[in-house]
């Protein structure tokens, strides 16, 4: 095991996406994988972020950690 995070992500990608798909072409695989990536990175809740989506976590972090403009 080289990198625990990468190993975990690869297992999740395999379990949640690759094992459930049969691709007819490389283009189809690329399009479906991009859709899965967007859902994973922006819409899915992550336990490491306290159950928040990455987009919600980023917005909350920005509000808390950015200095006020006034």
Backbone as XML, in Angstrom:
<?xml version="1.0"?>
<chain id="A" units="angstrom">
  <residue number="1" name="UNK">
    <atom name="N" x="0.855" y="-1.169" z="0.000"/>
    <atom name="CA" x="0.000" y="0.000" z="0.000"/>
    <atom name="C" x="0.902" y="1.234" z="0.000"/>
  </residue>
  <residue number="2" name="UNK">
    <atom name="N" x="0.842" y="1.999" z="-1.055"/>
    <atom name="CA" x="1.684" y="3.179" z="-1.187"/>
    <atom name="C" x="1.045" y="4.409" z="-0.530"/>
  </residue>
  <residue number="3" name="UNK">
    <atom name="N" x="-0.213" y="4.638" z="-0.809"/>
    <atom name="CA" x="-0.886" y="5.828" z="-0.322"/>
    <atom name="C" x="-2.301" y="5.427" z="0.077"/>
  </residue>
  <residue number="4" name="UNK">
    <atom name="N" x="-2.604" y="5.490" z="1.339"/>
    <atom name="CA" x="-3.897" y="5.008" z="1.836"/>
    <atom name="C" x="-5.063" y="5.740" z="1.199"/>
  </residue>
  <residue number="5" name="UNK">
    <atom name="N" x="-4.938" y="7.042" z="0.977"/>
    <atom name="CA" x="-6.046" y="7.798" z="0.389"/>
    <atom name="C" x="-6.311" y="7.320" z="-1.038"/>
  </residue>
  <residue number="6" name="UNK">
    <atom name="N" x="-5.260" y="7.148" z="-1.831"/>
    <atom name="CA" x="-5.426" y="6.702" z="-3.209"/>
    <atom name="C" x="-5.984" y="5.287" z="-3.251"/>
  </residue>
  <residue number="7" name="UNK">
    <atom name="N" x="-5.490" y="4.420" z="-2.389"/>
    <atom name="CA" x="-6.001" y="3.052" z="-2.343"/>
    <atom name="C" x="-7.489" y="3.049" z="-1.994"/>
  </residue>
  <residue number="8" name="UNK">
    <atom name="N" x="-7.883" y="3.883" z="-1.058"/>
    <atom name="CA" x="-9.289" y="3.978" z="-0.670"/>
    <atom name="C" x="-10.134" y="4.509" z="-1.822"/>
  </residue>
  <residue number="9" name="UNK">
    <atom name="N" x="-9.652" y="5.548" z="-2.483"/>
    <atom name="CA" x="-10.392" y="6.114" z="-3.609"/>
    <atom name="C" x="-10.517" y="5.104" z="-4.751"/>
  </residue>
  <residue number="10" name="UNK">
    <atom name="N" x="-9.422" y="4.408" z="-5.064"/>
    <atom name="CA" x="-9.471" y="3.411" z="-6.140"/>
    <atom name="C" x="-10.479" y="2.315" z="-5.832"/>
  </residue>
  <residue number="11" name="UNK">
    <atom name="N" x="-10.540" y="1.873" z="-4.590"/>
    <atom name="CA" x="-11.519" y="0.868" z="-4.198"/>
    <atom name="C" x="-12.942" y="1.387" z="-4.324"/>
  </residue>
  <residue number="12" name="UNK">
    <atom name="N" x="-13.160" y="2.631" z="-3.915"/>
    <atom name="CA" x="-14.484" y="3.222" z="-4.024"/>
    <atom name="C" x="-14.890" y="3.382" z="-5.487"/>
  </residue>
  <residue number="13" name="UNK">
    <atom name="N" x="-13.980" y="3.861" z="-6.329"/>
    <atom name="CA" x="-14.260" y="4.003" z="-7.761"/>
    <atom name="C" x="-14.606" y="2.652" z="-8.368"/>
  </residue>
  <residue number="14" name="UNK">
    <atom name="N" x="-13.850" y="1.650" z="-8.034"/>
    <atom name="CA" x="-14.095" y="0.312" z="-8.565"/>
    <atom name="C" x="-15.446" y="-0.226" z="-8.090"/>
  </residue>
  <residue number="15" name="UNK">
    <atom name="N" x="-15.714" y="-0.119" z="-6.789"/>
    <atom name="CA" x="-16.960" y="-0.665" z="-6.234"/>
    <atom name="C" x="-18.195" y="0.077" z="-6.701"/>
  </residue>
  <residue number="16" name="UNK">
    <atom name="N" x="-18.134" y="1.398" z="-6.731"/>
    <atom name="CA" x="-19.320" y="2.200" z="-7.009"/>
    <atom name="C" x="-19.543" y="2.490" z="-8.489"/>
  </residue>
  <residue number="17" name="UNK">
    <atom name="N" x="-18.486" y="2.411" z="-9.287"/>
    <atom name="CA" x="-18.643" y="2.810" z="-10.683"/>
    <atom name="C" x="-18.250" y="1.710" z="-11.661"/>
  </residue>
  <residue number="18" name="UNK">
    <atom name="N" x="-17.013" y="1.279" z="-11.603"/>
    <atom name="CA" x="-16.507" y="0.372" z="-12.636"/>
    <atom name="C" x="-17.172" y="-1.002" z="-12.618"/>
  </residue>
  <residue number="19" name="UNK">
    <atom name="N" x="-17.444" y="-1.559" z="-11.447"/>
    <atom name="CA" x="-18.055" y="-2.886" z="-11.377"/>
    <atom name="C" x="-19.495" y="-2.897" z="-11.857"/>
  </residue>
  <residue number="20" name="UNK">
    <atom name="N" x="-20.140" y="-1.752" z="-11.924"/>
    <atom name="CA" x="-21.541" y="-1.694" z="-12.328"/>
    <atom name="C" x="-21.762" y="-1.219" z="-13.749"/>
  </residue>
  <residue number="21" name="UNK">
    <atom name="N" x="-20.707" y="-1.066" z="-14.531"/>
    <atom name="CA" x="-20.830" y="-0.516" z="-15.877"/>
    <atom name="C" x="-20.256" y="-1.468" z="-16.911"/>
  </residue>
  <residue number="22" name="UNK">
    <atom name="N" x="-20.844" y="-1.441" z="-18.091"/>
    <atom name="CA" x="-20.297" y="-2.120" z="-19.251"/>
    <atom name="C" x="-20.217" y="-1.072" z="-20.343"/>
  </residue>
  <residue number="23" name="UNK">
    <atom name="N" x="-19.029" y="-0.748" z="-20.779"/>
    <atom name="CA" x="-18.811" y="0.341" z="-21.717"/>
    <atom name="C" x="-18.722" y="-0.184" z="-23.139"/>
  </residue>
  <residue number="24" name="UNK">
    <atom name="N" x="-19.358" y="0.523" z="-24.078"/>
    <atom name="CA" x="-19.300" y="0.159" z="-25.489"/>
    <atom name="C" x="-18.158" y="0.845" z="-26.211"/>
  </residue>
  <residue number="25" name="UNK">
    <atom name="N" x="-17.664" y="1.938" z="-25.633"/>
    <atom name="CA" x="-16.565" y="2.664" z="-26.276"/>
    <atom name="C" x="-15.784" y="3.434" z="-25.220"/>
  </residue>
  <residue number="26" name="UNK">
    <atom name="N" x="-14.601" y="3.859" z="-25.600"/>
    <atom name="CA" x="-13.781" y="4.669" z="-24.705"/>
    <atom name="C" x="-14.459" y="6.007" z="-24.434"/>
  </residue>
  <residue number="27" name="UNK">
    <atom name="N" x="-15.085" y="6.603" z="-25.437"/>
    <atom name="CA" x="-15.780" y="7.877" z="-25.254"/>
    <atom name="C" x="-16.901" y="7.741" z="-24.228"/>
  </residue>
  <residue number="28" name="UNK">
    <atom name="N" x="-17.668" y="6.656" z="-24.300"/>
    <atom name="CA" x="-18.738" y="6.448" z="-23.321"/>
    <atom name="C" x="-18.161" y="6.329" z="-21.912"/>
  </residue>
  <residue number="29" name="UNK">
    <atom name="N" x="-17.068" y="5.604" z="-21.761"/>
    <atom name="CA" x="-16.433" y="5.458" z="-20.455"/>
    <atom name="C" x="-15.964" y="6.809" z="-19.935"/>
  </residue>
  <residue number="30" name="UNK">
    <atom name="N" x="-15.379" y="7.643" z="-20.791"/>
    <atom name="CA" x="-14.900" y="8.962" z="-20.374"/>
    <atom name="C" x="-16.047" y="9.858" z="-19.937"/>
  </residue>
  <residue number="31" name="UNK">
    <atom name="N" x="-17.150" y="9.851" z="-20.677"/>
    <atom name="CA" x="-18.296" y="10.702" z="-20.337"/>
    <atom name="C" x="-18.924" y="10.257" z="-19.023"/>
  </residue>
  <residue number="32" name="UNK">
    <atom name="N" x="-19.137" y="8.962" z="-18.864"/>
    <atom name="CA" x="-19.748" y="8.467" z="-17.630"/>
    <atom name="C" x="-18.840" y="8.665" z="-16.420"/>
  </residue>
  <residue number="33" name="UNK">
    <atom name="N" x="-17.546" y="8.476" z="-16.615"/>
    <atom name="CA" x="-16.608" y="8.691" z="-15.509"/>
    <atom name="C" x="-16.564" y="10.162" z="-15.106"/>
  </residue>
  <residue number="34" name="UNK">
    <atom name="N" x="-16.628" y="11.071" z="-16.072"/>
    <atom name="CA" x="-16.649" y="12.504" z="-15.750"/>
    <atom name="C" x="-17.903" y="12.859" z="-14.959"/>
  </residue>
  <residue number="35" name="UNK">
    <atom name="N" x="-19.054" y="12.291" z="-15.335"/>
    <atom name="CA" x="-20.290" y="12.518" z="-14.574"/>
    <atom name="C" x="-20.146" y="12.015" z="-13.147"/>
  </residue>
  <residue number="36" name="UNK">
    <atom name="N" x="-19.549" y="10.829" z="-12.972"/>
    <atom name="CA" x="-19.350" y="10.276" z="-11.633"/>
    <atom name="C" x="-18.398" y="11.150" z="-10.835"/>
  </residue>
  <residue number="37" name="UNK">
    <atom name="N" x="-17.323" y="11.631" z="-11.473"/>
    <atom name="CA" x="-16.337" y="12.476" z="-10.794"/>
    <atom name="C" x="-16.965" y="13.775" z="-10.291"/>
  </residue>
  <residue number="38" name="UNK">
    <atom name="N" x="-17.782" y="14.393" z="-11.120"/>
    <atom name="CA" x="-18.447" y="15.634" z="-10.724"/>
    <atom name="C" x="-19.376" y="15.369" z="-9.546"/>
  </residue>
  <residue number="39" name="UNK">
    <atom name="N" x="-20.141" y="14.292" z="-9.608"/>
    <atom name="CA" x="-21.033" y="13.955" z="-8.497"/>
    <atom name="C" x="-20.229" y="13.693" z="-7.226"/>
  </residue>
  <residue number="40" name="UNK">
    <atom name="N" x="-19.131" y="12.956" z="-7.336"/>
    <atom name="CA" x="-18.303" y="12.622" z="-6.173"/>
    <atom name="C" x="-17.671" y="13.866" z="-5.559"/>
  </residue>
  <residue number="41" name="UNK">
    <atom name="N" x="-17.195" y="14.770" z="-6.395"/>
    <atom name="CA" x="-16.456" y="15.936" z="-5.893"/>
    <atom name="C" x="-17.323" y="17.126" z="-5.498"/>
  </residue>
  <residue number="42" name="UNK">
    <atom name="N" x="-18.567" y="17.179" z="-5.939"/>
    <atom name="CA" x="-19.385" y="18.359" z="-5.653"/>
    <atom name="C" x="-20.696" y="18.052" z="-4.940"/>
  </residue>
  <residue number="43" name="UNK">
    <atom name="N" x="-21.293" y="16.892" z="-5.166"/>
    <atom name="CA" x="-22.640" y="16.640" z="-4.660"/>
    <atom name="C" x="-22.713" y="15.623" z="-3.532"/>
  </residue>
  <residue number="44" name="UNK">
    <atom name="N" x="-21.758" y="14.731" z="-3.439"/>
    <atom name="CA" x="-21.809" y="13.652" z="-2.461"/>
    <atom name="C" x="-21.303" y="14.121" z="-1.103"/>
  </residue>
  <residue number="45" name="UNK">
    <atom name="N" x="-22.009" y="13.715" z="-0.066"/>
    <atom name="CA" x="-21.580" y="14.039" z="1.298"/>
    <atom name="C" x="-20.389" y="13.157" z="1.667"/>
  </residue>
  <residue number="46" name="UNK">
    <atom name="N" x="-19.412" y="13.758" z="2.369"/>
    <atom name="CA" x="-18.208" y="13.037" z="2.765"/>
    <atom name="C" x="-18.090" y="13.056" z="4.284"/>
  </residue>
  <residue number="47" name="UNK">
    <atom name="N" x="-17.821" y="11.905" z="4.854"/>
    <atom name="CA" x="-17.701" y="11.824" z="6.310"/>
    <atom name="C" x="-16.499" y="12.634" z="6.803"/>
  </residue>
  <residue number="48" name="UNK">
    <atom name="N" x="-15.459" y="12.733" z="6.005"/>
    <atom name="CA" x="-14.280" y="13.504" z="6.402"/>
    <atom name="C" x="-14.574" y="14.999" z="6.492"/>
  </residue>
  <residue number="49" name="UNK">
    <atom name="N" x="-15.656" y="15.439" z="5.863"/>
    <atom name="CA" x="-16.040" y="16.854" z="5.896"/>
    <atom name="C" x="-17.222" y="17.080" z="6.834"/>
  </residue>
  <residue number="50" name="UNK">
    <atom name="N" x="-17.418" y="16.176" z="7.754"/>
    <atom name="CA" x="-18.507" y="16.314" z="8.714"/>
    <atom name="C" x="-19.877" y="16.115" z="8.089"/>
  </residue>
  <residue number="51" name="UNK">
    <atom name="N" x="-19.944" y="15.289" z="7.051"/>
    <atom name="CA" x="-21.219" y="15.017" z="6.399"/>
    <atom name="C" x="-21.643" y="16.085" z="5.407"/>
  </residue>
  <residue number="52" name="UNK">
    <atom name="N" x="-20.763" y="17.015" z="5.116"/>
    <atom name="CA" x="-21.085" y="18.078" z="4.153"/>
    <atom name="C" x="-20.599" y="17.687" z="2.767"/>
  </residue>
  <residue number="53" name="UNK">
    <atom name="N" x="-21.223" y="18.296" z="1.758"/>
    <atom name="CA" x="-20.703" y="18.129" z="0.407"/>
    <atom name="C" x="-19.447" y="18.976" z="0.281"/>
  </residue>
  <residue number="54" name="UNK">
    <atom name="N" x="-18.537" y="18.633" z="-0.623"/>
    <atom name="CA" x="-17.333" y="19.448" z="-0.786"/>
    <atom name="C" x="-17.651" y="20.902" z="-1.140"/>
  </residue>
  <residue number="55" name="UNK">
    <atom name="N" x="-18.668" y="21.133" z="-1.950"/>
    <atom name="CA" x="-19.027" y="22.507" z="-2.309"/>
    <atom name="C" x="-19.525" y="23.281" z="-1.089"/>
  </residue>
  <residue number="56" name="UNK">
    <atom name="N" x="-20.355" y="22.657" z="-0.262"/>
    <atom name="CA" x="-20.850" y="23.317" z="0.947"/>
    <atom name="C" x="-19.720" y="23.557" z="1.941"/>
  </residue>
  <residue number="57" name="UNK">
    <atom name="N" x="-18.815" y="22.592" z="2.065"/>
    <atom name="CA" x="-17.674" y="22.753" z="2.959"/>
    <atom name="C" x="-16.792" y="23.920" z="2.518"/>
  </residue>
  <residue number="58" name="UNK">
    <atom name="N" x="-16.522" y="24.013" z="1.215"/>
    <atom name="CA" x="-15.697" y="25.105" z="0.687"/>
    <atom name="C" x="-16.355" y="26.455" z="0.932"/>
  </residue>
  <residue number="59" name="UNK">
    <atom name="N" x="-17.672" y="26.528" z="0.736"/>
    <atom name="CA" x="-18.376" y="27.788" z="0.970"/>
    <atom name="C" x="-18.321" y="28.168" z="2.446"/>
  </residue>
  <residue number="60" name="UNK">
    <atom name="N" x="-18.548" y="27.212" z="3.334"/>
    <atom name="CA" x="-18.503" y="27.495" z="4.772"/>
    <atom name="C" x="-17.089" y="27.885" z="5.198"/>
  </residue>
  <residue number="61" name="UNK">
    <atom name="N" x="-16.082" y="27.213" z="4.677"/>
    <atom name="CA" x="-14.696" y="27.527" z="5.018"/>
    <atom name="C" x="-14.347" y="28.938" z="4.577"/>
  </residue>
  <residue number="62" name="UNK">
    <atom name="N" x="-14.788" y="29.312" z="3.390"/>
    <atom name="CA" x="-14.497" y="30.650" z="2.869"/>
    <atom name="C" x="-15.114" y="31.719" z="3.762"/>
  </residue>
  <residue number="63" name="UNK">
    <atom name="N" x="-16.349" y="31.512" z="4.173"/>
    <atom name="CA" x="-17.029" y="32.491" z="5.028"/>
    <atom name="C" x="-16.303" y="32.632" z="6.373"/>
  </residue>
  <residue number="64" name="UNK">
    <atom name="N" x="-15.889" y="31.522" z="6.936"/>
    <atom name="CA" x="-15.248" y="31.526" z="8.257"/>
    <atom name="C" x="-13.813" y="32.050" z="8.192"/>
  </residue>
  <residue number="65" name="UNK">
    <atom name="N" x="-13.073" y="31.673" z="7.172"/>
    <atom name="CA" x="-11.634" y="31.934" z="7.160"/>
    <atom name="C" x="-11.176" y="33.117" z="6.323"/>
  </residue>
  <residue number="66" name="UNK">
    <atom name="N" x="-12.021" y="33.689" z="5.514"/>
    <atom name="CA" x="-11.614" y="34.844" z="4.723"/>
    <atom name="C" x="-11.870" y="36.121" z="5.513"/>
  </residue>
  <residue number="67" name="UNK">
    <atom name="N" x="-10.946" y="37.033" z="5.509"/>
    <atom name="CA" x="-11.159" y="38.291" z="6.244"/>
    <atom name="C" x="-12.302" y="39.094" z="5.629"/>
  </residue>
  <residue number="68" name="UNK">
    <atom name="N" x="-12.933" y="39.825" z="6.449"/>
    <atom name="CA" x="-14.034" y="40.670" z="5.995"/>
    <atom name="C" x="-13.516" y="41.761" z="5.065"/>
  </residue>
  <residue number="69" name="UNK">
    <atom name="N" x="-14.301" y="42.085" z="4.057"/>
    <atom name="CA" x="-13.904" y="43.106" z="3.093"/>
    <atom name="C" x="-14.205" y="44.519" z="3.591"/>
  </residue>
  <residue number="70" name="UNK">
    <atom name="N" x="-14.930" y="44.622" z="4.691"/>
    <atom name="CA" x="-15.267" y="45.954" z="5.203"/>
    <atom name="C" x="-14.320" y="46.402" z="6.259"/>
  </residue>
</chain>
